[in-house]
Amino acid sequence: MIELTFIIGSLVFLAASALTSRPLYNYSMKNYSKRVSSKYGFSVSDLHYSYDQMIYFISLPTTLPYVRSATKEDLIIEQDYSSFFYPSLKGIRISLKQDGKSLNLAYLPIGNFRLPHLDKLQQEGRIDEEAYLKISTTKLLQAGTLQEVREEVYKQLQVGRY
């Protein structure tokens, strides 16, 4: 009986850890970014960023009919984390989901998500690479940023890069 209680308790602990690790990771990134941004007098939501390093898996603009006929709502953004227990955001994946089919369109690695203001602070030696990564993670996880990424990918699919 004691063994069964121990096993059930362990399973509950593991399940709770797996289910809460990502939200707690996001919360800690947001709090850290808030402290650093208030220290240096900027707002994370006001930071500008670049899409230049986004990796596309199809040619742009595409001639594939099912991709051309897609709407913005068909583009799904998935956050790519390293693990369940000690997560860190590796990037975001943009996929097209239509009629039960899924096609990976683009990927933006967190290391390539560049913010010019943070580049300047890092060059001046005011923040290090770890702070840069945490603040850029916070910016990338904001709902407005994710929506802008979706719109940018949609625009690139329809018009192309140049």
C-alpha positions as CSV (number, residue, x, y, z in Angstrom):
1,M,0.0,0.0,0.0
2,I,2.8,2.4,0.8
3,E,4.5,1.6,-2.5
4,L,1.3,2.4,-4.4
5,T,1.0,5.7,-2.6
6,F,4.6,6.6,-3.4
7,I,4.2,5.7,-7.1
8,I,1.0,7.7,-7.4
9,G,2.6,10.6,-5.6
10,S,5.6,10.5,-7.9
11,L,3.4,10.4,-11.0
12,V,1.3,13.4,-9.7
13,F,4.5,15.3,-9.0
14,L,6.0,14.6,-12.5
15,A,2.7,15.5,-14.2
16,A,2.4,18.7,-12.2
17,S,6.0,19.6,-13.0
18,A,5.6,18.9,-16.7
19,L,2.4,20.9,-16.9
20,T,3.6,24.0,-15.0
21,S,7.2,24.2,-16.2
22,R,6.5,26.2,-19.4
23,P,4.1,28.7,-17.9
24,L,6.5,29.3,-15.0
25,Y,9.4,29.6,-17.5
26,N,7.4,32.3,-19.5
27,Y,6.5,34.0,-16.2
28,S,10.2,34.1,-15.1
29,M,11.3,35.5,-18.5
30,K,8.6,38.2,-18.3
31,N,9.6,39.2,-14.7
32,Y,13.3,39.3,-15.5
33,S,12.7,41.4,-18.6
34,K,10.6,43.8,-16.6
35,R,13.4,44.4,-14.1
36,V,16.1,44.9,-16.8
37,S,13.9,47.1,-18.9
38,S,12.9,49.3,-16.0
39,K,16.6,49.6,-15.1
40,Y,17.6,50.8,-18.6
41,G,14.4,52.8,-19.3
42,F,12.7,50.9,-22.1
43,S,9.6,48.8,-22.5
44,V,9.8,45.3,-24.0
45,S,6.6,45.8,-25.9
46,D,8.1,48.9,-27.6
47,L,11.2,47.1,-28.9
48,H,11.5,46.8,-32.7
49,Y,12.8,43.6,-34.2
50,S,14.0,42.1,-37.5
51,Y,12.6,39.2,-39.6
52,D,15.8,38.9,-41.6
53,Q,16.9,35.7,-40.0
54,M,13.6,33.8,-40.4
55,I,14.2,30.5,-42.2
56,Y,11.7,29.5,-44.9
57,F,11.2,25.9,-46.0
58,I,9.5,26.8,-49.3
59,S,10.4,29.2,-52.1
60,L,9.0,32.7,-51.9
61,P,6.6,33.7,-53.3
62,T,5.2,30.3,-53.6
63,T,3.3,28.9,-56.5
64,L,1.8,26.0,-54.6
65,P,-2.0,26.4,-55.0
66,Y,-2.9,25.2,-51.5
67,V,-0.4,27.6,-49.9
68,R,-1.5,30.5,-52.1
69,S,-5.2,29.9,-51.2
70,A,-4.4,29.8,-47.4
71,T,-5.7,32.5,-45.1
72,K,-3.8,34.1,-42.2
73,E,-6.0,32.0,-39.9
74,D,-4.6,28.8,-41.4
75,L,-1.1,29.7,-40.3
76,I,-0.4,28.1,-36.9
77,I,2.5,29.3,-34.7
78,E,4.0,26.7,-32.4
79,Q,6.5,27.5,-29.7
80,D,9.5,25.1,-29.9
81,Y,10.9,24.4,-26.4
82,S,13.9,22.3,-25.5
83,S,12.2,20.0,-23.0
84,F,9.3,19.7,-20.6
85,F,11.0,19.8,-17.3
86,Y,13.7,22.5,-17.8
87,P,12.3,24.3,-20.8
88,S,14.0,27.1,-22.8
89,L,12.5,28.5,-26.0
90,K,14.5,27.4,-29.0
91,G,12.3,29.3,-31.5
92,I,8.9,29.4,-33.2
93,R,7.6,27.3,-36.0
94,I,5.0,28.6,-38.4
95,S,2.9,25.8,-40.1
96,L,0.0,25.7,-42.5
97,K,-2.8,23.5,-41.4
98,Q,-5.5,22.9,-43.9
99,D,-7.8,19.9,-44.4
100,G,-6.0,17.9,-41.7
101,K,-2.6,18.4,-43.4
102,S,0.3,20.2,-41.9
103,L,3.1,21.9,-43.8
104,N,6.1,23.6,-42.0
105,L,6.6,26.9,-43.7
106,A,9.1,28.8,-41.6
107,Y,11.1,28.8,-38.4
108,L,12.6,31.7,-36.4
109,P,15.3,30.6,-34.0
110,I,15.4,32.6,-30.8
111,G,19.2,33.2,-31.3
112,N,18.4,34.9,-34.6
113,F,15.5,37.1,-33.3
114,R,17.4,40.4,-33.2
115,L,16.4,43.6,-31.5
116,P,18.4,46.6,-32.5
117,H,18.0,48.4,-29.1
118,L,19.3,45.3,-27.3
119,D,22.2,45.0,-29.8
120,K,23.2,48.6,-28.8
121,L,23.0,47.8,-25.1
122,Q,25.0,44.7,-25.6
123,Q,27.6,46.5,-27.6
124,E,27.9,49.1,-24.8
125,G,28.4,46.3,-22.3
126,R,25.3,47.1,-20.3
127,I,23.7,43.7,-20.9
128,D,25.2,40.3,-21.6
129,E,24.1,37.5,-24.0
130,E,22.0,35.8,-21.4
131,A,20.0,39.0,-20.7
132,Y,19.6,39.6,-24.4
133,L,18.3,36.1,-24.8
134,K,15.8,36.4,-22.0
135,I,14.5,39.8,-23.2
136,S,14.2,38.6,-26.8
137,T,12.3,35.5,-25.5
138,T,9.9,37.7,-23.7
139,K,9.3,39.8,-26.8
140,L,8.9,36.8,-29.0
141,L,6.3,35.3,-26.7
142,Q,4.1,38.4,-26.6
143,A,0.8,37.9,-28.4
144,G,1.2,41.0,-30.6
145,T,4.6,39.9,-31.7
146,L,3.3,36.4,-32.7
147,Q,0.5,38.1,-34.6
148,E,3.0,40.3,-36.5
149,V,5.1,37.2,-37.3
150,R,2.1,35.5,-38.7
151,E,1.3,38.5,-40.8
152,E,4.9,38.7,-42.1
153,V,5.0,35.1,-43.1
154,Y,1.6,35.4,-44.8
155,K,2.9,38.5,-46.7
156,Q,6.1,36.7,-47.7
157,L,4.1,33.7,-49.0
158,Q,1.9,36.0,-51.2
159,V,4.4,38.6,-52.3
160,G,7.9,37.3,-51.7
161,R,11.0,38.7,-50.1
162,Y,11.9,41.3,-52.7
